[in-house]
Amino acid sequence: MDDKGVEDAAILLMTLGAEEAAEVFKHLAPKEVQKLGETIARLKIVPRERLSAVLGRFGAEAVESQVLVADTDEYVKSVLRKALGDDKANLLIDRILQGNDVTGIEGLKWMDPQTVAELLRNEHPQIVAAILVHLESDHAGSILKCFSERQRNEVLIRIATLDGIQPIALRDLNDVMGTVLAGGERTRKATLGGVKPAAEIINLLGNAYETSVLDFVRESDADLAQKLMDNMFGFDDLIKLDDKGFQAVLKEVQSESLVLALKGAAPELRDKVLKNMSSRAAETLKEDLDGRGPVRVADVEAEQKEILKIVRRLVDEGQIVLASGGGDDFL
């Protein structure tokens, strides 16, 4: 949802009243609640025309919408089992509905990183890893920053080598958190952890932490360190930046460097670059790209790495904030 959509949702919630808005918030994710809360706090005055437009749009969509299935979870299970059989369907069901039963960990998503870190500080790194893979990557990264260097590295290497969580591990998490976790003996292994989520978390730690973690992993497993690096934020991932973050990066990049870097980029990324430039600058860049002949792959990769260094610096300086890879946006 873009900024206008968030503002429209905030305006609608404000018209409902506190009790009704609270009921809506109960069905939202922590990040959604935070974003809407911040937007509501910022909206002091709403023009009458804007209010009327929001209410009119909501009314029209409400009239057109209707509940098709009372229990969507059960409907998905029923359809998949009939189509694929129990064994194949259950594998998909675990992925589609994954996380519904880890209610104990769900509470951590609402807590600030420092508080979560204090709760987990004295736990075994394997337990901490099993808990953090249930959280958004940016939240997990912020929590790890509160740990000592050694503990942070120990946890990340376990996340990277984690290939799933067995039911008994979920019960261990239940003991750690002191809450009841749903799911019993028939609960299948959840497909959490692995190189990609570990790489996403490392991406969000910043340069200083990143170097320490990769050096630590490389000492014990060079292949794993390389896999982590291969899965970390790459040049084509720039397309996941929102427009504001993208423009902040472009301000720091020289035209010649950008032309070379884009020679090896996906068409979608080129389009996003042009979209975030002035019409005159975009036209000049198009001409430079079309007029530039073949270039060495090594030169393209070198310029791409330099631009990624700029991204890292802007992240460290707080000018852009990398978020989880689980959503549509990276910022």
Secondary structure, 3 states (H helix, E strand, C coil): CCHHHHHHHHHHHHHHCHHHHHHHHCCCCHHHHHHHHHHHHHCCCCCHHHHHHHHHHHHHHHHHCCCCCCCHHHHHHHHHHHHHCHHHHHHHHHHHCCCCCCHHHHHHHHCCHHHHHHHHCCCCHHHHHHHHCCCCHHHHHHHHCCCCHHHHHHHHHHHHCCCCECHHHHHHHHHHHCCCCCCCCCCCCECCCCHHHHHHHHHCCCHHHHHHHHHHHHHHCHHHHHHHHHHCCCHHHHHHCCHHHHHHHHHHCCHHHHHHHHCCCCHHHHHHHHHCCCHHHHHHHHHHHHHCCCCCHHHHHHHHHHHHHHHHHHHHCCCCCCCCCCCCCCC
